[in-house]
Structure formats: structure tokens, C-alpha cells
Amino acid sequence: MEIKEALTFDDVLLVPKVSKAYSRRSVDTSTNITDSLKINIPILSSNMDTVTEAPMAIAMAKAGAVGVIHRFNTIEGEVNEITKVKREQNIVIEHPYIVKKDYTLSELKSLSLEKGVSGFPVVDGTRLIGIVTRRDYEFETEPSKKVSEMMTRDVISAPKNVSMESAKTIMKREKIEKLPLVDKNNILVGMITARDIKLAEGYSNASKDKKGRLMVGASIGIGSDYMERARKLVDAEADFIVVDVANGYLEKVADVVKSLKKNFKIDVIAGNVATREGVEHLKKAGSDAIKVGIGPGGACLTRPVAGVGYPQLAAIIDCAKSGISIIADGGITKSADFAKAMAGGASAAMVGGLFAGTDESPGAIVTKENQNYKFYRGMASINAYSDRAIKVEETVDLEGYTPEGTEKLIPYKGSVVKIVNNMVGGLRSAMTYLNSENLKDFRRNASFVRLTESGKKESKY
């Protein structure tokens, strides 16, 4: 039996070249994660339940990257996270939350707390009859008081096709923060808020969909509910779906991809695989991009448990030869790894452990021996497996389950934005060393040199 040699990130260095690059700022890090989806920073936050929910996905999209909501939740729970992202920065809110005139103050405050919204159009059926904002009810104390007694009846509105500049002019002139949009029959068809305009203008590099909303991905499995979950996520206008399976070589994964592409007009990213054979298997099924990585993640135990995997850099280089977008998933612990993954042929990198422990990752901060931590776990860990089963009401055999994921406390890191900036800074630096104005140049110009043990020591690895 022939045993191949395969290398990973710390085994090599990128070789510098004479460069015309003026500075790090002059290089272009934009990438297509699929043929139709472009982002300005080639990073996806991992679809793990201790990494990506709405706060992380919002931060990623605002930075120019994109987040993928995890599936270890009810269908309604995952849809709710997608909706939060889509409503975060939306010039035109197509389906604004509404109230009826007979709502009570108690119901109004409850809805405001639930939705995180302070003002609502008031409708009779679908016809706009008023608006109620916090200044209308903030000092009201009678729980049974009706919205009709508190709302502003003379509503300033605009036609549904109003431009952003015209909307800004109206809101400035009338000193209002919410502008309902109506058709010729005064039917409510949307709303623009001052907050959303400010956010849109403040994040010019953000990853946005065709409607100007933040981009976000959603994940599904291959269990019995995958079609129902996918349909609800498509209806919630997720930008792409990730088929989240540790073993992407299963025939069932290809079958799910085929089914998704047949039934929905949405890009599908599938995985995980680590060889060209695996990539071709999912590419043939219709996948728009492939996740590459078997066992390199810090919370993954597939290699020590099953003895299966492939060194991550070698896997990326091999899989990229298939001519489809490759998402490098796992093993990135520093900006140098990120740069090498991109140089090796990845279109983007999916990051989990580096983003765990941040303000934007799910979970509370805990203190142990005067040090702050947040919880992090692999999605094949025993508790992740059992927790998902509880949420989706599945019966599982915990005694017969061999976990391939670990669980641990991660030191608290602050905002994820700082980590993203450091990663992109390292990538930009590498690109200037390799005479690369963009990522296409970077991949074409990249060459690696293998390190000895002394070379690794010299490189601080």
C-alpha cells in the first residue's frame, strides 16, 4: 500500500516575490463564495451553536464577511435568527411589525420587548390609520389603555417606490424617525427608519443582498425534517443553505443537494470532504460550493476517534483543482493559516474556534479563578448531540453514540471585529509579499516551501 505525504499549515511558508503592491490597503480581498454570491472579506463564521446566531451573523455581514446560522435549534428558532439578521439593516422593511387599534398598552409593550422594536404602524386590516412610537406610550401607566387612544393619527407616509434620498428629505423635514410606505389606496406596503438609513451609510463594505439587507446563510442536516426546514429558511430569505454534515461522502448528502436544487432557487454549499473525489461527488449533485475539512477543527475529534482525515492545507490544494468554490473549514488558528488557505485555492474560510468566546458568540460569560470564559463545543460532542435531540424532539441513543467533538471553556476575547480585522490584516500583508492585487493573483503567485523542525522553531510555530 502506498502512503502519500500530505502537509498542513505549520509545515510550510509562502515564498515572497518582488512586488508592485503599494500597501496593504491597496489589495482587494473580495471573493465569490459561489458564482452568484460575492463578499468583500473571505470569511464565514461557522454554523456551530456556540459560534453563530444573529449577533455573530450581523457582525460578520457588517464587516464584509458572512455568518451561517446553526441548525441545532427548532425550525422556528433558526428562522427567527435569520429574520433578526435581515431586519438589522434594511432600507425598506417590506413586512414591518404592526399593531391594531384595539391592542392594549400591555400588549404593545410585550410586542415591543419581543421584537426589539419601539414603534409600530397601526392598521385597520391592511390600511394604514396611524403610528404609535415610544414617545406616545413611554409614560403611560394604564395596562388596558388602547392603542387608538395613544397613536398619532395624522401619519406622514411616502409612496412605496420612494428613493432613499427622498425618504431622508421627508424625515428630516418632518422630524420623524419612521416613514411608513403605502400604495395609492393607503395600504401599508413597507417602512423606512432613520436607524436603518444611518446603518446602511455607516457600513459601506457590508455584505448585502439585492434588497440592501445584510447577507446570512442557514444550515440544515440530512434528517427527516431537512425539506421542511429548508423551505422555511428559503421563505425567510436566507441567502444560501449549508448542508451541514461531518461526512460529506455519504450518498444521502448528494441526494439532499439534488433535492434542494430541484425544489428551491437558492445556492447550496455542501460538505464536509477532504479529497477531489469527495468534491466531485457533491459537485455532480449540484452543489454551488464545497466545504473542505475532515478533522482539523480545534473542537473536532474525528481523527483521534475514527482515524480518518487529511491534512488541511493539502486537502485544500487538492480539492481546489476541481474548479468549484472551496470553503476551507477548520484548522485556522491564526492569520497565517488563513492566508495559506486562501493561497492554496480556497475561495473563503469558515472559522469557528477563533470566533468562540467573543461578545457576539452565543452564551453567557462565566468566571473561573478570576478569568472570564465562554463555552465552546464541537457539534458532534455528546451534549450538542443530546441538546439538539431535545429541541427537535428526537429520540436518541446516547449510550450508543461515540462523540467526535469536544467541549471546553474559551477565554473571553471581546469583540469579534478585532479578530476579523487581524485576520484580514494578515491576509493583506501576505498578498503584498506575493505581488498580488487580488485573490486570483494571490493563488496564481503562491508557492510554498517546506519547513524542517528547525524551520518551524525559527518561524515560532
Buried (B, 14 or more C-beta within 10 A) or exposed (E): EEEEEBBBBBBBBBEEEEBEBEEBEEBBBBBBBBEEBEBBBBBBBBBBBBBBBBBBBBBBBBBBBBBBBBBBBBBEBBBBBBBBBBBBBBBBBBEBBBBBBEBBBEBBBEBBEEEEBBBBBBBEEEEBBBBBBEEBBEEEEEEEBBBBEBBBEEBBBBEBEBEBEBBBEBBEEEEBBBBBBBBEEBBBBBBBBBEBBEBBEEBEEBBBBEEBBBBBBBBBBBEEBBBEBBBBBBEBBBBBBBBBBBBBBEEBBBEBBBBBBEEBEBBBBBBBBBBBEBBBBBBEBBBBBBBBBBBBBBBBBBBEBBEBBBBBBBBBBBBBEBEBBBBBBBBBBBBBBBBBBBBBBBBBBBBBBBBBBBBBBBBEEEEEEEEBBBBBBBBBBBEBBBBBBEBBEEEEEEEEEEBBBBBBBBEBBEEBBEBBBBBBEBBBBBBBBBBBBBBEBBBEBBEBEEBEEEBBEEEEB
